Amino acid sequence: MTPEALIAEARALAGAFPLSGFKHNVAANVGCALVTDSGALHTGVDLVLACGIGFCAEHSAIASMLKTRETRVDLIVAVSDRGTVLPPCGRCRELLAQVDVQNVANTRILVSETEIKTLCDLLPDHWVDR
C-alpha cells in the first residue's frame, strides 16, 4: 500500500464524535492505519475519556493487528480530524517497539504527508538494543 493510500485510510476514520454520559468523552479525534509486513491493513481510532483511561488511535490499530497474531508493522500513520498527519507520541513509539523488537529497526512511520522515518529514528539508543 502506498503512503498516500494509507493516509487516506486514516483520514477516513478521523472525525470526532461525542460519547454519551460525559460531555468531554470523545472518540475518533485521530484515525490510524497500519500495514503489517504481510501486507494486511489494520485501523483504529482514539478514545478520550474524562477519567483518563482513553487510548491513542495507534493503540487501537495495533490491537486490531494483534487479533490476527501479527506483530510486525511495515508502515503506520496517524491523522487528526483536521487532516494533519501526526507523529506518534512516546507511548505509541514504545508500544510499537514492545510488540515486536524487529519493529525498532524496520517499522516506517509517516511523520508528515511527505516524510517517512523509521521507529529507530524516533527512538534512538532504545533500551532493547542493549
C-alpha positions as CSV (number, residue, x, y, z in Angstrom):
1,M,0.0,0.0,0.0
2,T,1.3,3.4,-0.9
3,P,1.9,6.1,1.8
4,E,-0.8,8.2,0.2
5,A,-3.4,5.4,0.3
6,L,-2.6,4.7,3.9
7,I,-3.0,8.4,4.8
8,A,-6.4,8.3,3.0
9,E,-7.4,5.2,5.1
10,A,-6.6,7.0,8.3
11,R,-8.3,10.3,7.2
12,A,-11.5,8.4,6.5
13,L,-11.6,7.3,10.2
14,A,-10.8,10.6,11.8
15,G,-13.9,12.6,12.7
16,A,-14.5,13.3,16.3
17,F,-17.9,12.3,17.7
18,P,-19.2,12.7,21.3
19,L,-19.9,9.7,23.5
20,S,-22.9,9.7,25.8
21,G,-22.7,10.2,29.5
22,F,-20.0,12.8,29.9
23,K,-19.7,16.0,27.8
24,H,-15.9,15.6,27.3
25,N,-15.9,12.0,26.2
26,V,-15.0,11.8,22.5
27,A,-13.9,9.2,20.0
28,A,-12.1,9.5,16.7
29,N,-10.2,12.7,17.1
30,V,-7.4,10.7,15.4
31,G,-7.5,7.9,12.9
32,C,-4.7,5.4,12.4
33,A,-3.9,3.0,9.6
34,L,-1.1,0.5,9.5
35,V,0.2,-2.2,7.2
36,T,1.9,-5.3,8.5
37,D,4.9,-6.9,7.0
38,S,2.5,-9.4,5.4
39,G,0.5,-6.6,3.7
40,A,-2.6,-6.7,6.0
41,L,-4.3,-3.4,6.7
42,H,-5.4,-2.6,10.3
43,T,-7.1,0.6,11.5
44,G,-8.1,2.3,14.7
45,V,-9.4,5.5,16.4
46,D,-8.5,7.2,19.6
47,L,-10.7,7.4,22.7
48,V,-10.7,10.4,25.0
49,L,-12.4,9.9,28.3
50,A,-12.9,12.3,31.2
51,C,-11.3,9.9,33.7
52,G,-8.1,9.5,31.7
53,I,-8.4,5.8,30.6
54,G,-8.6,6.5,26.9
55,F,-6.1,5.4,24.3
56,C,-4.4,6.6,21.1
57,A,-5.5,5.6,17.7
58,E,-2.2,3.7,17.2
59,H,-3.1,1.5,20.2
60,S,-6.4,0.7,18.6
61,A,-4.9,-0.3,15.3
62,I,-2.1,-2.3,16.9
63,A,-4.7,-4.2,19.0
64,S,-6.6,-5.0,15.7
65,M,-3.3,-6.3,14.3
66,L,-2.6,-8.5,17.3
67,K,-6.0,-10.1,17.0
68,T,-4.7,-11.7,13.8
69,R,-1.5,-12.8,15.6
70,E,0.7,-10.4,13.6
71,T,3.3,-8.2,15.4
72,R,5.4,-6.6,12.7
73,V,4.4,-3.2,11.4
74,D,5.8,-2.2,8.0
75,L,4.2,1.3,7.7
76,I,1.9,3.3,10.1
77,V,0.3,6.7,10.1
78,A,-2.0,8.7,12.4
79,V,-4.1,11.6,11.1
80,S,-6.0,14.2,13.1
81,D,-9.7,15.0,12.5
82,R,-8.3,18.2,10.8
83,G,-6.5,16.0,8.3
84,T,-3.0,16.6,9.7
85,V,-0.5,13.7,9.8
86,L,0.7,13.3,13.3
87,P,4.0,11.7,14.6
88,P,3.3,9.0,17.3
89,C,3.6,10.0,20.9
90,G,6.3,8.4,23.1
91,R,3.8,5.9,24.5
92,C,2.9,4.7,20.9
93,R,6.5,4.5,19.9
94,E,7.3,2.3,22.9
95,L,4.2,0.1,22.2
96,L,5.4,-0.5,18.6
97,A,8.9,-1.5,20.0
98,Q,7.5,-3.8,22.6
99,V,5.0,-5.8,20.5
100,D,8.0,-6.9,18.3
101,V,11.6,-5.9,18.7
102,Q,12.0,-6.1,14.9
103,N,9.8,-3.0,14.7
104,V,12.5,-0.8,16.1
105,A,14.7,-1.2,13.0
106,N,12.0,-1.9,10.4
107,T,8.8,0.0,11.0
108,R,8.4,3.0,8.8
109,I,6.3,5.9,10.2
110,L,4.8,8.7,8.3
111,V,5.6,11.8,10.3
112,S,4.2,14.2,7.7
113,E,2.5,13.8,4.3
114,T,5.9,13.6,2.6
115,E,8.3,12.3,5.3
116,I,8.9,8.8,6.5
117,K,11.1,7.9,9.4
118,T,11.9,4.5,11.0
119,L,11.0,3.8,14.5
120,C,14.7,3.7,15.3
121,D,14.9,7.3,14.1
122,L,12.2,8.2,16.6
123,L,13.7,6.0,19.4
124,P,17.5,6.4,19.1
125,D,19.5,4.3,21.5
126,H,16.4,2.4,22.5
127,W,17.0,0.2,25.5
128,V,16.0,-3.0,23.7
129,D,19.2,-2.6,21.7
130,R,21.3,-3.2,24.8
